[in-house]
């Protein structure tokens, strides 16, 4: 007899997170644009199936939390909790996205343009 397939959408989010509604530690403030990637040096056999999928998805390079949630088809809140656990265990590392560039002063741009016009 073949084993029953469990549909992931039948498992309640609070079961996946162990009843938690936020990470167990407040060390990682993950938002939608925080970038995460797998370290690749930790065994994944002891992880829950959802966490194993997250590690596999993150092995290709940096992805945002929102992208990981989309790939594993879990709510962002659940993904955030599980990713924080993976960061704590050393399976995943996170980095903040680069800050937005500051607008350049208009006077500087005009001086550059004037200088280029003088050269031509």
Phi and psi restraints in degrees (range 20) as a CNS / XPLOR table:
assign (resid 1 and name C) (resid 2 and name N)
       (resid 2 and name CA) (resid 2 and name C) 1.0 -79.0 20.0 2
assign (resid 2 and name N) (resid 2 and name CA)
       (resid 2 and name C) (resid 3 and name N) 1.0 147.9 20.0 2
assign (resid 2 and name C) (resid 3 and name N)
       (resid 3 and name CA) (resid 3 and name C) 1.0 -68.5 20.0 2
assign (resid 3 and name N) (resid 3 and name CA)
       (resid 3 and name C) (resid 4 and name N) 1.0 149.0 20.0 2
assign (resid 3 and name C) (resid 4 and name N)
       (resid 4 and name CA) (resid 4 and name C) 1.0 -70.1 20.0 2
assign (resid 4 and name N) (resid 4 and name CA)
       (resid 4 and name C) (resid 5 and name N) 1.0 139.8 20.0 2
assign (resid 4 and name C) (resid 5 and name N)
       (resid 5 and name CA) (resid 5 and name C) 1.0 -89.7 20.0 2
assign (resid 5 and name N) (resid 5 and name CA)
       (resid 5 and name C) (resid 6 and name N) 1.0 133.0 20.0 2
assign (resid 5 and name C) (resid 6 and name N)
       (resid 6 and name CA) (resid 6 and name C) 1.0 -98.1 20.0 2
assign (resid 6 and name N) (resid 6 and name CA)
       (resid 6 and name C) (resid 7 and name N) 1.0 123.7 20.0 2
assign (resid 6 and name C) (resid 7 and name N)
       (resid 7 and name CA) (resid 7 and name C) 1.0 -75.4 20.0 2
assign (resid 7 and name N) (resid 7 and name CA)
       (resid 7 and name C) (resid 8 and name N) 1.0 128.3 20.0 2
assign (resid 7 and name C) (resid 8 and name N)
       (resid 8 and name CA) (resid 8 and name C) 1.0 -64.7 20.0 2
assign (resid 8 and name N) (resid 8 and name CA)
       (resid 8 and name C) (resid 9 and name N) 1.0 -29.1 20.0 2
assign (resid 8 and name C) (resid 9 and name N)
       (resid 9 and name CA) (resid 9 and name C) 1.0 -75.5 20.0 2
assign (resid 9 and name N) (resid 9 and name CA)
       (resid 9 and name C) (resid 10 and name N) 1.0 -5.7 20.0 2
assign (resid 9 and name C) (resid 10 and name N)
       (resid 10 and name CA) (resid 10 and name C) 1.0 -89.6 20.0 2
assign (resid 10 and name N) (resid 10 and name CA)
       (resid 10 and name C) (resid 11 and name N) 1.0 -12.5 20.0 2
assign (resid 10 and name C) (resid 11 and name N)
       (resid 11 and name CA) (resid 11 and name C) 1.0 -89.3 20.0 2
assign (resid 11 and name N) (resid 11 and name CA)
       (resid 11 and name C) (resid 12 and name N) 1.0 124.4 20.0 2
assign (resid 11 and name C) (resid 12 and name N)
       (resid 12 and name CA) (resid 12 and name C) 1.0 -68.4 20.0 2
assign (resid 12 and name N) (resid 12 and name CA)
       (resid 12 and name C) (resid 13 and name N) 1.0 143.9 20.0 2
assign (resid 12 and name C) (resid 13 and name N)
       (resid 13 and name CA) (resid 13 and name C) 1.0 -56.0 20.0 2
assign (resid 13 and name N) (resid 13 and name CA)
       (resid 13 and name C) (resid 14 and name N) 1.0 -36.7 20.0 2
assign (resid 13 and name C) (resid 14 and name N)
       (resid 14 and name CA) (resid 14 and name C) 1.0 -69.1 20.0 2
assign (resid 14 and name N) (resid 14 and name CA)
       (resid 14 and name C) (resid 15 and name N) 1.0 -21.4 20.0 2
assign (resid 14 and name C) (resid 15 and name N)
       (resid 15 and name CA) (resid 15 and name C) 1.0 -73.6 20.0 2
assign (resid 15 and name N) (resid 15 and name CA)
       (resid 15 and name C) (resid 16 and name N) 1.0 -41.9 20.0 2
assign (resid 15 and name C) (resid 16 and name N)
       (resid 16 and name CA) (resid 16 and name C) 1.0 -63.9 20.0 2
assign (resid 16 and name N) (resid 16 and name CA)
       (resid 16 and name C) (resid 17 and name N) 1.0 -38.6 20.0 2
assign (resid 16 and name C) (resid 17 and name N)
       (resid 17 and name CA) (resid 17 and name C) 1.0 -91.0 20.0 2
assign (resid 17 and name N) (resid 17 and name CA)
       (resid 17 and name C) (resid 18 and name N) 1.0 2.4 20.0 2
assign (resid 17 and name C) (resid 18 and name N)
       (resid 18 and name CA) (resid 18 and name C) 1.0 71.3 20.0 2
assign (resid 18 and name N) (resid 18 and name CA)
       (resid 18 and name C) (resid 19 and name N) 1.0 29.9 20.0 2
assign (resid 18 and name C) (resid 19 and name N)
       (resid 19 and name CA) (resid 19 and name C) 1.0 84.2 20.0 2
assign (resid 19 and name N) (resid 19 and name CA)
       (resid 19 and name C) (resid 20 and name N) 1.0 2.0 20.0 2
assign (resid 19 and name C) (resid 20 and name N)
       (resid 20 and name CA) (resid 20 and name C) 1.0 -87.1 20.0 2
assign (resid 20 and name N) (resid 20 and name CA)
       (resid 20 and name C) (resid 21 and name N) 1.0 145.6 20.0 2
assign (resid 20 and name C) (resid 21 and name N)
       (resid 21 and name CA) (resid 21 and name C) 1.0 -112.1 20.0 2
assign (resid 21 and name N) (resid 21 and name CA)
       (resid 21 and name C) (resid 22 and name N) 1.0 2.4 20.0 2
assign (resid 21 and name C) (resid 22 and name N)
       (resid 22 and name CA) (resid 22 and name C) 1.0 -154.2 20.0 2
assign (resid 22 and name N) (resid 22 and name CA)
       (resid 22 and name C) (resid 23 and name N) 1.0 162.6 20.0 2
assign (resid 22 and name C) (resid 23 and name N)
       (resid 23 and name CA) (resid 23 and name C) 1.0 -57.3 20.0 2
assign (resid 23 and name N) (resid 23 and name CA)
       (resid 23 and name C) (resid 24 and name N) 1.0 149.8 20.0 2
assign (resid 23 and name C) (resid 24 and name N)
       (resid 24 and name CA) (resid 24 and name C) 1.0 -68.0 20.0 2
assign (resid 24 and name N) (resid 24 and name CA)
       (resid 24 and name C) (resid 25 and name N) 1.0 -24.5 20.0 2
assign (resid 24 and name C) (resid 25 and name N)
       (resid 25 and name CA) (resid 25 and name C) 1.0 -119.9 20.0 2
assign (resid 25 and name N) (resid 25 and name CA)
       (resid 25 and name C) (resid 26 and name N) 1.0 147.9 20.0 2
assign (resid 25 and name C) (resid 26 and name N)
       (resid 26 and name CA) (resid 26 and name C) 1.0 -96.1 20.0 2
assign (resid 26 and name N) (resid 26 and name CA)
       (resid 26 and name C) (resid 27 and name N) 1.0 30.1 20.0 2
assign (resid 26 and name C) (resid 27 and name N)
       (resid 27 and name CA) (resid 27 and name C) 1.0 -84.7 20.0 2
assign (resid 27 and name N) (resid 27 and name CA)
       (resid 27 and name C) (resid 28 and name N) 1.0 -18.0 20.0 2
assign (resid 27 and name C) (resid 28 and name N)
       (resid 28 and name CA) (resid 28 and name C) 1.0 -124.3 20.0 2
assign (resid 28 and name N) (resid 28 and name CA)
       (resid 28 and name C) (resid 29 and name N) 1.0 110.7 20.0 2
assign (resid 28 and name C) (resid 29 and name N)
       (resid 29 and name CA) (resid 29 and name C) 1.0 -91.8 20.0 2
assign (resid 29 and name N) (resid 29 and name CA)
       (resid 29 and name C) (resid 30 and name N) 1.0 94.7 20.0 2
assign (resid 29 and name C) (resid 30 and name N)
       (resid 30 and name CA) (resid 30 and name C) 1.0 -96.8 20.0 2
assign (resid 30 and name N) (resid 30 and name CA)
       (resid 30 and name C) (resid 31 and name N) 1.0 126.6 20.0 2
assign (resid 30 and name C) (resid 31 and name N)
       (resid 31 and name CA) (resid 31 and name C) 1.0 -116.7 20.0 2
assign (resid 31 and name N) (resid 31 and name CA)
       (resid 31 and name C) (resid 32 and name N) 1.0 -175.4 20.0 2
assign (resid 31 and name C) (resid 32 and name N)
       (resid 32 and name CA) (resid 32 and name C) 1.0 -61.6 20.0 2
assign (resid 32 and name N) (resid 32 and name CA)
       (resid 32 and name C) (resid 33 and name N) 1.0 -29.5 20.0 2
assign (resid 32 and name C) (resid 33 and name N)
       (resid 33 and name CA) (resid 33 and name C) 1.0 -101.7 20.0 2
assign (resid 33 and name N) (resid 33 and name CA)
       (resid 33 and name C) (resid 34 and name N) 1.0 3.5 20.0 2
assign (resid 33 and name C) (resid 34 and name N)
       (resid 34 and name CA) (resid 34 and name C) 1.0 -64.2 20.0 2
assign (resid 34 and name N) (resid 34 and name CA)
       (resid 34 and name C) (resid 35 and name N) 1.0 134.0 20.0 2
assign (resid 34 and name C) (resid 35 and name N)
       (resid 35 and name CA) (resid 35 and name C) 1.0 -95.6 20.0 2
assign (resid 35 and name N) (resid 35 and name CA)
       (resid 35 and name C) (resid 36 and name N) 1.0 135.8 20.0 2
assign (resid 35 and name C) (resid 36 and name N)
       (resid 36 and name CA) (resid 36 and name C) 1.0 -130.5 20.0 2
assign (resid 36 and name N) (resid 36 and name CA)
       (resid 36 and name C) (resid 37 and name N) 1.0 151.4 20.0 2
assign (resid 36 and name C) (resid 37 and name N)
       (resid 37 and name CA) (resid 37 and name C) 1.0 -149.0 20.0 2
assign (resid 37 and name N) (resid 37 and name CA)
       (resid 37 and name C) (resid 38 and name N) 1.0 154.2 20.0 2
assign (resid 37 and name C) (resid 38 and name N)
       (resid 38 and name CA) (resid 38 and name C) 1.0 -78.5 20.0 2
assign (resid 38 and name N) (resid 38 and name CA)
       (resid 38 and name C) (resid 39 and name N) 1.0 143.9 20.0 2
assign (resid 38 and name C) (resid 39 and name N)
       (resid 39 and name CA) (resid 39 and name C) 1.0 -78.5 20.0 2
assign (resid 39 and name N) (resid 39 and name CA)
       (resid 39 and name C) (resid 40 and name N) 1.0 -31.2 20.0 2
assign (resid 39 and name C) (resid 40 and name N)
       (resid 40 and name CA) (resid 40 and name C) 1.0 79.4 20.0 2
assign (resid 40 and name N) (resid 40 and name CA)
       (resid 40 and name C) (resid 41 and name N) 1.0 1.0 20.0 2
assign (resid 40 and name C) (resid 41 and name N)
       (resid 41 and name CA) (resid 41 and name C) 1.0 -112.3 20.0 2
assign (resid 41 and name N) (resid 41 and name CA)
       (resid 41 and name C) (resid 42 and name N) 1.0 11.6 20.0 2
assign (resid 41 and name C) (resid 42 and name N)
       (resid 42 and name CA) (resid 42 and name C) 1.0 -120.3 20.0 2
assign (resid 42 and name N) (resid 42 and name CA)
       (resid 42 and name C) (resid 43 and name N) 1.0 141.1 20.0 2
assign (resid 42 and name C) (resid 43 and name N)
       (resid 43 and name CA) (resid 43 and name C) 1.0 -69.6 20.0 2
assign (resid 43 and name N) (resid 43 and name CA)
       (resid 43 and name C) (resid 44 and name N) 1.0 143.1 20.0 2
assign (resid 43 and name C) (resid 44 and name N)
       (resid 44 and name CA) (resid 44 and name C) 1.0 -107.6 20.0 2
assign (resid 44 and name N) (resid 44 and name CA)
       (resid 44 and name C) (resid 45 and name N) 1.0 -0.6 20.0 2
assign (resid 44 and name C) (resid 45 and name N)
       (resid 45 and name CA) (resid 45 and name C) 1.0 -61.6 20.0 2
assign (resid 45 and name N) (resid 45 and name CA)
       (resid 45 and name C) (resid 46 and name N) 1.0 -31.7 20.0 2
assign (resid 45 and name C) (resid 46 and name N)
       (resid 46 and name CA) (resid 46 and name C) 1.0 -84.8 20.0 2
assign (resid 46 and name N) (resid 46 and name CA)
       (resid 46 and name C) (resid 47 and name N) 1.0 -4.0 20.0 2
assign (resid 46 and name C) (resid 47 and name N)
       (resid 47 and name CA) (resid 47 and name C) 1.0 -81.5 20.0 2
assign (resid 47 and name N) (resid 47 and name CA)
       (resid 47 and name C) (resid 48 and name N) 1.0 159.6 20.0 2
assign (resid 47 and name C) (resid 48 and name N)
       (resid 48 and name CA) (resid 48 and name C) 1.0 -68.6 20.0 2
assign (resid 48 and name N) (resid 48 and name CA)
       (resid 48 and name C) (resid 49 and name N) 1.0 156.8 20.0 2
assign (resid 48 and name C) (resid 49 and name N)
       (resid 49 and name CA) (resid 49 and name C) 1.0 -56.0 20.0 2
assign (resid 49 and name N) (resid 49 and name CA)
       (resid 49 and name C) (resid 50 and name N) 1.0 -39.5 20.0 2
assign (resid 49 and name C) (resid 50 and name N)
       (resid 50 and name CA) (resid 50 and name C) 1.0 -64.2 20.0 2
assign (resid 50 and name N) (resid 50 and name CA)
       (resid 50 and name C) (resid 51 and name N) 1.0 -39.8 20.0 2
assign (resid 50 and name C) (resid 51 and name N)
       (resid 51 and name CA) (resid 51 and name C) 1.0 -70.0 20.0 2
assign (resid 51 and name N) (resid 51 and name CA)
       (resid 51 and name C) (resid 52 and name N) 1.0 -36.1 20.0 2
assign (resid 51 and name C) (resid 52 and name N)
       (resid 52 and name CA) (resid 52 and name C) 1.0 -61.6 20.0 2
assign (resid 52 and name N) (resid 52 and name CA)
       (resid 52 and name C) (resid 53 and name N) 1.0 -41.8 20.0 2
assign (resid 52 and name C) (resid 53 and name N)
       (resid 53 and name CA) (resid 53 and name C) 1.0 -63.1 20.0 2
assign (resid 53 and name N) (resid 53 and name CA)
       (resid 53 and name C) (resid 54 and name N) 1.0 -39.9 20.0 2
assign (resid 53 and name C) (resid 54 and name N)
       (resid 54 and name CA) (resid 54 and name C) 1.0 -63.3 20.0 2
assign (resid 54 and name N) (resid 54 and name CA)
       (resid 54 and name C) (resid 55 and name N) 1.0 -42.7 20.0 2
assign (resid 54 and name C) (resid 55 and name N)
       (resid 55 and name CA) (resid 55 and name C) 1.0 -63.3 20.0 2
assign (resid 55 and name N) (resid 55 and name CA)
       (resid 55 and name C) (resid 56 and name N) 1.0 -43.2 20.0 2
assign (resid 55 and name C) (resid 56 and name N)
       (resid 56 and name CA) (resid 56 and name C) 1.0 -62.4 20.0 2
assign (resid 56 and name N) (resid 56 and name CA)
       (resid 56 and name C) (resid 57 and name N) 1.0 -42.3 20.0 2
assign (resid 56 and name C) (resid 57 and name N)
       (resid 57 and name CA) (resid 57 and name C) 1.0 -63.5 20.0 2
assign (resid 57 and name N) (resid 57 and name CA)
       (resid 57 and name C) (resid 58 and name N) 1.0 -38.2 20.0 2
assign (resid 57 and name C) (resid 58 and name N)
       (resid 58 and name CA) (resid 58 and name C) 1.0 -80.7 20.0 2
assign (resid 58 and name N) (resid 58 and name CA)
       (resid 58 and name C) (resid 59 and name N) 1.0 -4.6 20.0 2
assign (resid 58 and name C) (resid 59 and name N)
       (resid 59 and name CA) (resid 59 and name C) 1.0 -72.1 20.0 2
assign (resid 59 and name N) (resid 59 and name CA)
       (resid 59 and name C) (resid 60 and name N) 1.0 -18.5 20.0 2
assign (resid 59 and name C) (resid 60 and name N)
       (resid 60 and name CA) (resid 60 and name C) 1.0 -81.9 20.0 2
assign (resid 60 and name N) (resid 60 and name CA)
       (resid 60 and name C) (resid 61 and name N) 1.0 -4.6 20.0 2
assign (resid 60 and name C) (resid 61 and name N)
       (resid 61 and name CA) (resid 61 and name C) 1.0 135.2 20.0 2
assign (resid 61 and name N) (resid 61 and name CA)
       (resid 61 and name C) (resid 62 and name N) 1.0 -172.2 20.0 2
assign (resid 61 and name C) (resid 62 and name N)
       (resid 62 and name CA) (resid 62 and name C) 1.0 -72.4 20.0 2
assign (resid 62 and name N) (resid 62 and name CA)
       (resid 62 and name C) (resid 63 and name N) 1.0 133.4 20.0 2
assign (resid 62 and name C) (resid 63 and name N)
       (resid 63 and name CA) (resid 63 and name C) 1.0 -130.7 20.0 2
assign (resid 63 and name N) (resid 63 and name CA)
       (resid 63 and name C) (resid 64 and name N) 1.0 152.0 20.0 2
assign (resid 63 and name C) (resid 64 and name N)
       (resid 64 and name CA) (resid 64 and name C) 1.0 -77.0 20.0 2
assign (resid 64 and name N) (resid 64 and name CA)
       (resid 64 and name C) (resid 65 and name N) 1.0 161.7 20.0 2
assign (resid 64 and name C) (resid 65 and name N)
       (resid 65 and name CA) (resid 65 and name C) 1.0 -58.2 20.0 2
assign (resid 65 and name N) (resid 65 and name CA)
       (resid 65 and name C) (resid 66 and name N) 1.0 -40.3 20.0 2
assign (resid 65 and name C) (resid 66 and name N)
       (resid 66 and name CA) (resid 66 and name C) 1.0 -62.6 20.0 2
assign (resid 66 and name N) (resid 66 and name CA)
       (resid 66 and name C) (resid 67 and name N) 1.0 -40.3 20.0 2
assign (resid 66 and name C) (resid 67 and name N)
       (resid 67 and name CA) (resid 67 and name C) 1.0 -65.9 20.0 2
assign (resid 67 and name N) (resid 67 and name CA)
       (resid 67 and name C) (resid 68 and name N) 1.0 -41.5 20.0 2
assign (resid 67 and name C) (resid 68 and name N)
       (resid 68 and name CA) (resid 68 and name C) 1.0 -60.9 20.0 2
assign (resid 68 and name N) (resid 68 and name CA)
       (resid 68 and name C) (resid 69 and name N) 1.0 -45.1 20.0 2
assign (resid 68 and name C) (resid 69 and name N)
       (resid 69 and name CA) (resid 69 and name C) 1.0 -58.8 20.0 2
assign (resid 69 and name N) (resid 69 and name CA)
       (resid 69 and name C) (resid 70 and name N) 1.0 -40.7 20.0 2
assign (resid 69 and name C) (resid 70 and name N)
       (resid 70 and name CA) (resid 70 and name C) 1.0 -66.3 20.0 2
assign (resid 70 and name N) (resid 70 and name CA)
       (resid 70 and name C) (resid 71 and name N) 1.0 -42.0 20.0 2
assign (resid 70 and name C) (resid 71 and name N)
       (resid 71 and name CA) (resid 71 and name C) 1.0 -66.1 20.0 2
assign (resid 71 and name N) (resid 71 and name CA)
       (resid 71 and name C) (resid 72 and name N) 1.0 -39.3 20.0 2
assign (resid 71 and name C) (resid 72 and name N)
       (resid 72 and name CA) (resid 72 and name C) 1.0 -92.4 20.0 2
assign (resid 72 and name N) (resid 72 and name CA)
       (resid 72 and name C) (resid 73 and name N) 1.0 -3.2 20.0 2
assign (resid 72 and name C) (resid 73 and name N)
       (resid 73 and name CA) (resid 73 and name C) 1.0 58.2 20.0 2
assign (resid 73 and name N) (resid 73 and name CA)
       (resid 73 and name C) (resid 74 and name N) 1.0 48.0 20.0 2
assign (resid 73 and name C) (resid 74 and name N)
       (resid 74 and name CA) (resid 74 and name C) 1.0 -124.8 20.0 2
assign (resid 74 and name N) (resid 74 and name CA)
       (resid 74 and name C) (resid 75 and name N) 1.0 155.2 20.0 2
assign (resid 74 and name C) (resid 75 and name N)
       (resid 75 and name CA) (resid 75 and name C) 1.0 -60.1 20.0 2
assign (resid 75 and name N) (resid 75 and name CA)
       (resid 75 and name C) (resid 76 and name N) 1.0 150.4 20.0 2
assign (resid 75 and name C) (resid 76 and name N)
       (resid 76 and name CA) (resid 76 and name C) 1.0 -59.4 20.0 2
assign (resid 76 and name N) (resid 76 and name CA)
       (resid 76 and name C) (resid 77 and name N) 1.0 -38.7 20.0 2
assign (resid 76 and name C) (resid 77 and name N)
       (resid 77 and name CA) (resid 77 and name C) 1.0 -61.9 20.0 2
assign (resid 77 and name N) (resid 77 and name CA)
       (resid 77 and name C) (resid 78 and name N) 1.0 -42.2 20.0 2
assign (resid 77 and name C) (resid 78 and name N)
       (resid 78 and name CA) (resid 78 and name C) 1.0 -67.6 20.0 2
assign (resid 78 and name N) (resid 78 and name CA)
       (resid 78 and name C) (resid 79 and name N) 1.0 -44.2 20.0 2
assign (resid 78 and name C) (resid 79 and name N)
       (resid 79 and name CA) (resid 79 and name C) 1.0 -59.2 20.0 2
assign (resid 79 and name N) (resid 79 and name CA)
       (resid 79 and name C) (resid 80 and name N) 1.0 -42.3 20.0 2
assign (resid 79 and name C) (resid 80 and name N)
       (resid 80 and name CA) (resid 80 and name C) 1.0 -61.3 20.0 2
assign (resid 80 and name N) (resid 80 and name CA)
       (resid 80 and name C) (resid 81 and name N) 1.0 -43.7 20.0 2
assign (resid 80 and name C) (resid 81 and name N)
       (resid 81 and name CA) (resid 81 and name C) 1.0 -64.2 20.0 2
assign (resid 81 and name N) (resid 81 and name CA)
       (resid 81 and name C) (resid 82 and name N) 1.0 -45.7 20.0 2
assign (resid 81 and name C) (resid 82 and name N)
       (resid 82 and name CA) (resid 82 and name C) 1.0 -69.2 20.0 2
assign (resid 82 and name N) (resid 82 and name CA)
       (resid 82 and name C) (resid 83 and name N) 1.0 -37.5 20.0 2
assign (resid 82 and name C) (resid 83 and name N)
       (resid 83 and name CA) (resid 83 and name C) 1.0 -65.2 20.0 2
assign (resid 83 and name N) (resid 83 and name CA)
       (resid 83 and name C) (resid 84 and name N) 1.0 -38.9 20.0 2
assign (resid 83 and name C) (resid 84 and name N)
       (resid 84 and name CA) (resid 84 and name C) 1.0 -61.7 20.0 2
assign (resid 84 and name N) (resid 84 and name CA)
       (resid 84 and name C) (resid 85 and name N) 1.0 -38.9 20.0 2
assign (resid 84 and name C) (resid 85 and name N)
       (resid 85 and name CA) (resid 85 and name C) 1.0 -64.2 20.0 2
assign (resid 85 and name N) (resid 85 and name CA)
       (resid 85 and name C) (resid 86 and name N) 1.0 -40.2 20.0 2
assign (resid 85 and name C) (resid 86 and name N)
       (resid 86 and name CA) (resid 86 and name C) 1.0 -67.7 20.0 2
assign (resid 86 and name N) (resid 86 and name CA)
       (resid 86 and name C) (resid 87 and name N) 1.0 -33.2 20.0 2
assign (resid 86 and name C) (resid 87 and name N)
       (resid 87 and name CA) (resid 87 and name C) 1.0 -66.7 20.0 2
assign (resid 87 and name N) (resid 87 and name CA)
       (resid 87 and name C) (resid 88 and name N) 1.0 -44.8 20.0 2
assign (resid 87 and name C) (resid 88 and name N)
       (resid 88 and name CA) (resid 88 and name C) 1.0 -60.4 20.0 2
assign (resid 88 and name N) (resid 88 and name CA)
       (resid 88 and name C) (resid 89 and name N) 1.0 -36.2 20.0 2
assign (resid 88 and name C) (resid 89 and name N)
       (resid 89 and name CA) (resid 89 and name C) 1.0 -84.5 20.0 2
assign (resid 89 and name N) (resid 89 and name CA)
       (resid 89 and name C) (resid 90 and name N) 1.0 -7.4 20.0 2
assign (resid 89 and name C) (resid 90 and name N)
       (resid 90 and name CA) (resid 90 and name C) 1.0 86.9 20.0 2
assign (resid 90 and name N) (resid 90 and name CA)
       (resid 90 and name C) (resid 91 and name N) 1.0 8.9 20.0 2
assign (resid 90 and name C) (resid 91 and name N)
       (resid 91 and name CA) (resid 91 and name C) 1.0 -79.2 20.0 2
assign (resid 91 and name N) (resid 91 and name CA)
       (resid 91 and name C) (resid 92 and name N) 1.0 -26.8 20.0 2
assign (resid 91 and name C) (resid 92 and name N)
       (resid 92 and name CA) (resid 92 and name C) 1.0 -135.6 20.0 2
assign (resid 92 and name N) (resid 92 and name CA)
       (resid 92 and name C) (resid 93 and name N) 1.0 145.9 20.0 2
assign (resid 92 and name C) (resid 93 and name N)
       (resid 93 and name CA) (resid 93 and name C) 1.0 -119.0 20.0 2
assign (resid 93 and name N) (resid 93 and name CA)
       (resid 93 and name C) (resid 94 and name N) 1.0 151.7 20.0 2
assign (resid 93 and name C) (resid 94 and name N)
       (resid 94 and name CA) (resid 94 and name C) 1.0 -124.3 20.0 2
assign (resid 94 and name N) (resid 94 and name CA)
       (resid 94 and name C) (resid 95 and name N) 1.0 151.4 20.0 2
assign (resid 94 and name C) (resid 95 and name N)
       (resid 95 and name CA) (resid 95 and name C) 1.0 -143.6 20.0 2
assign (resid 95 and name N) (resid 95 and name CA)
       (resid 95 and name C) (resid 96 and name N) 1.0 148.1 20.0 2
assign (resid 95 and name C) (resid 96 and name N)
       (resid 96 and name CA) (resid 96 and name C) 1.0 -72.8 20.0 2
assign (resid 96 and name N) (resid 96 and name CA)
       (resid 96 and name C) (resid 97 and name N) 1.0 149.4 20.0 2
assign (resid 96 and name C) (resid 97 and name N)
       (resid 97 and name CA) (resid 97 and name C) 1.0 -67.8 20.0 2
assign (resid 97 and name N) (resid 97 and name CA)
       (resid 97 and name C) (resid 98 and name N) 1.0 155.7 20.0 2
assign (resid 97 and name C) (resid 98 and name N)
       (resid 98 and name CA) (resid 98 and name C) 1.0 -61.8 20.0 2
assign (resid 98 and name N) (resid 98 and name CA)
       (resid 98 and name C) (resid 99 and name N) 1.0 147.4 20.0 2
assign (resid 98 and name C) (resid 99 and name N)
       (resid 99 and name CA) (resid 99 and name C) 1.0 -66.3 20.0 2
assign (resid 99 and name N) (resid 99 and name CA)
       (resid 99 and name C) (resid 100 and name N) 1.0 155.2 20.0 2
assign (resid 99 and name C) (resid 100 and name N)
       (resid 100 and name CA) (resid 100 and name C) 1.0 -64.7 20.0 2
assign (resid 100 and name N) (resid 100 and name CA)
       (resid 100 and name C) (resid 101 and name N) 1.0 143.0 20.0 2
assign (resid 100 and name C) (resid 101 and name N)
       (resid 101 and name CA) (resid 101 and name C) 1.0 -67.9 20.0 2
assign (resid 101 and name N) (resid 101 and name CA)
       (resid 101 and name C) (resid 102 and name N) 1.0 143.9 20.0 2
assign (resid 101 and name C) (resid 102 and name N)
       (resid 102 and name CA) (resid 102 and name C) 1.0 -79.9 20.0 2
assign (resid 102 and name N) (resid 102 and name CA)
       (resid 102 and name C) (resid 103 and name N) 1.0 139.9 20.0 2
assign (resid 102 and name C) (resid 103 and name N)
       (resid 103 and name CA) (resid 103 and name C) 1.0 -64.4 20.0 2
assign (resid 103 and name N) (resid 103 and name CA)
       (resid 103 and name C) (resid 104 and name N) 1.0 142.0 20.0 2
assign (resid 103 and name C) (resid 104 and name N)
       (resid 104 and name CA) (resid 104 and name C) 1.0 -78.2 20.0 2
assign (resid 104 and name N) (resid 104 and name CA)
       (resid 104 and name C) (resid 105 and name N) 1.0 143.7 20.0 2
assign (resid 104 and name C) (resid 105 and name N)
       (resid 105 and name CA) (resid 105 and name C) 1.0 -64.1 20.0 2
assign (resid 105 and name N) (resid 105 and name CA)
       (resid 105 and name C) (resid 106 and name N) 1.0 132.7 20.0 2
assign (resid 105 and name C) (resid 106 and name N)
       (resid 106 and name CA) (resid 106 and name C) 1.0 -62.1 20.0 2
assign (resid 106 and name N) (resid 106 and name CA)
       (resid 106 and name C) (resid 107 and name N) 1.0 -35.7 20.0 2
assign (resid 106 and name C) (resid 107 and name N)
       (resid 107 and name CA) (resid 107 and name C) 1.0 -62.3 20.0 2
assign (resid 107 and name N) (resid 107 and name CA)
       (resid 107 and name C) (resid 108 and name N) 1.0 -40.0 20.0 2
assign (resid 107 and name C) (resid 108 and name N)
       (resid 108 and name CA) (resid 108 and name C) 1.0 -63.9 20.0 2
assign (resid 108 and name N) (resid 108 and name CA)
       (resid 108 and name C) (resid 109 and name N) 1.0 -44.0 20.0 2
assign (resid 108 and name C) (resid 109 and name N)
       (resid 109 and name CA) (resid 109 and name C) 1.0 -62.5 20.0 2
assign (resid 109 and name N) (resid 109 and name CA)
       (resid 109 and name C) (resid 110 and name N) 1.0 -39.6 20.0 2
assign (resid 109 and name C) (resid 110 and name N)
       (resid 110 and name CA) (resid 110 and name C) 1.0 -65.7 20.0 2
assign (resid 110 and name N) (resid 110 and name CA)
       (resid 110 and name C) (resid 111 and name N) 1.0 -38.9 20.0 2
assign (resid 110 and name C) (resid 111 and name N)
       (resid 111 and name CA) (resid 111 and name C) 1.0 -66.1 20.0 2
assign (resid 111 and name N) (resid 111 and name CA)
       (resid 111 and name C) (resid 112 and name N) 1.0 -39.1 20.0 2
assign (resid 111 and name C) (resid 112 and name N)
       (resid 112 and name CA) (resid 112 and name C) 1.0 -64.0 20.0 2
assign (resid 112 and name N) (resid 112 and name CA)
       (resid 112 and name C) (resid 113 and name N) 1.0 -45.3 20.0 2
assign (resid 112 and name C) (resid 113 and name N)
       (resid 113 and name CA) (resid 113 and name C) 1.0 -61.4 20.0 2
assign (resid 113 and name N) (resid 113 and name CA)
       (resid 113 and name C) (resid 114 and name N) 1.0 -43.5 20.0 2
assign (resid 113 and name C) (resid 114 and name N)
       (resid 114 and name CA) (resid 114 and name C) 1.0 -61.4 20.0 2
assign (resid 114 and name N) (resid 114 and name CA)
       (resid 114 and name C) (resid 115 and name N) 1.0 -43.0 20.0 2
assign (resid 114 and name C) (resid 115 and name N)
       (resid 115 and name CA) (resid 115 and name C) 1.0 -62.6 20.0 2
assign (resid 115 and name N) (resid 115 and name CA)
       (resid 115 and name C) (resid 116 and name N) 1.0 -41.5 20.0 2
assign (resid 115 and name C) (resid 116 and name N)
       (resid 116 and name CA) (resid 116 and name C) 1.0 -66.3 20.0 2
assign (resid 116 and name N) (resid 116 and name CA)
       (resid 116 and name C) (resid 117 and name N) 1.0 -37.9 20.0 2
assign (resid 116 and name C) (resid 117 and name N)
       (resid 117 and name CA) (resid 117 and name C) 1.0 -65.5 20.0 2
assign (resid 117 and name N) (resid 117 and name CA)
       (resid 117 and name C) (resid 118 and name N) 1.0 -36.0 20.0 2
assign (resid 117 and name C) (resid 118 and name N)
       (resid 118 and name CA) (resid 118 and name C) 1.0 -67.7 20.0 2
assign (resid 118 and name N) (resid 118 and name CA)
       (resid 118 and name C) (resid 119 and name N) 1.0 -31.7 20.0 2
assign (resid 118 and name C) (resid 119 and name N)
       (resid 119 and name CA) (resid 119 and name C) 1.0 -70.1 20.0 2
assign (resid 119 and name N) (resid 119 and name CA)
       (resid 119 and name C) (resid 120 and name N) 1.0 -39.2 20.0 2
